[in-house]
Amino acid sequence: MKHLTIVVPNGQNNLSSIVGAYKIFTRANEYWLNTGKKELFKIQLAGISKRVIFYEGLFTVKPHTNIAAINKTDLIIIPSLNHNYQEAVKGNKSLIDWIANQYKAGAEVASICTGAFLLATTGLLDGKNCSTHWAAADNFRIMFPKVNLHADQLITDENGIYTNGGAYSFLNLMIYLVEKYYDRQTAVFCSKVFQIEIDRQSQSAFTIFTGQKKHDDEMVKKAQAYIESKLDEKISIEHLSSHFSVGRRNFDRRFIKATGNTPIEYTQRVKIESAKKAFETSRKTISEVMYAVGYSDLKAFREVFRKITGLSPLEYRQKYNKEAIIS
């Protein structure tokens, strides 16, 4: 029998990802038993404290065991740390070391949402792909510049390390892991029982783009403000760089370093974010929204919109604004 360890870090307060992971894998085990197979995993919650308090004392988790009692495990699941990831990283050094050592001994590791911060602290993500909640992406890039963050992806899978996007999207990662370790039939069963959409791969449609402003390049900040103030115009990056008396190549380099996006990507994201809000809150037609954010070519607008959100403008409006008229 394989061993699954769901870790319970100190100083974090997300209970749902611990309970959800435990329930889904427990049900997968039961399904195998009911079909004449043996349980695949021994499932344990493990931490470095005898109890961890959640939500200001409203709930308490008592892990089955201490990580020191587990010499070898096969799969480790790191829950979300919510917004307490910096505090959690400081207060869980022994857990971080244990995860790194278990991986080196052959265990696979999966992080949920901001649990990626704990995983990245081990150094195991350096040079690898990773996802986390889109709202924590800027802080993650600052803290872990060696990690290849893809905040649009729902799930990453590389060298026995799995990460996922934010909040309750962890349920999709659990179904993904059930299929990986059990089989497709068990994954489909669990997706139906827990009513989780199977094979979902993107969190792009849920992203709210606010722009990376946590940097010290004043010229880039001014360029960002300029782009955001000219939503209805087609912006020339050549004109923009000359406006700030910076050569195009140097302008691009500084912009990418500060924001993580090229000037063109940033401009597209700002415009599409404005278009998304219009589709969510107004009855404007797709053409009206397109012109309002500086596009005149419907095909080009649709392509950029789908690239960023994973949906067409019409699909997005139908998904988030049931009051909108059909155009």
Summary of the structure (lengths in Angstrom):
residues: 327
radius of gyration: 22.4
end to end distance: 56.6
largest distance: 72.2
contacts: 1059
relative contact order: 0.09
helix: 50%
strand: 13%
